[in-house]
């Protein structure tokens, strides 16, 4: 039952937003009592946090599969970006992150902590492989560039920094990825990047 509640609430939060969905809505959609939900989750913030973790784990699983099957480090970054777009449209990403930051700051903090715990296995590993395969310049400081990447991607959905009516997330995300890669690629990497961009 706990897992069913988590799956249904995650689905509702994604489609309607964290703020709009009530515990009554979830109970009604599932045909159960609100009391049953409270047996597993003490409050709505607890359920929001569990839903965000559930969604993050699903997304991370997809990212890990992409990393395993990727031809090269540059394609890997573009494939990860495409996977996120398929899971959540840029508009939904912006709206959900805005609501999380505004109404559930503790959940946002935990999400960023979880992302940071994966920092070495995703961002730094991409940079290490890029150096080894000759796509990234040997002289880059992996730890520093990795932190640049982490901090920037964590803030792309911040509407105070990037008001969506001026900077749509899809454009911001695409521009940042190209900006990041052009700063670190070798000639070999640049050829691959331009090949992908020209598609």
Secondary structure, DSSP 8 states (H G I E B T S, - for coil): -HHHHHHHHHHHHHHH-TTT--HHHHHHHHTS-HHHHHHH-SSHHHHHHHHHHHHHHHHHHHHHHHHHH-SSHHHHHHHHHHHHHHHS-HHHHHHHHHHHHHH-HHHHHHHHHHHHHTHIIIIIHHHHHHHHTTSB-TTS-HHHHHHHHHHHHHHTT-TTTS-TTTS-HHHHHHHHHHHHHHHHB-HHHHHHHHHHHH-
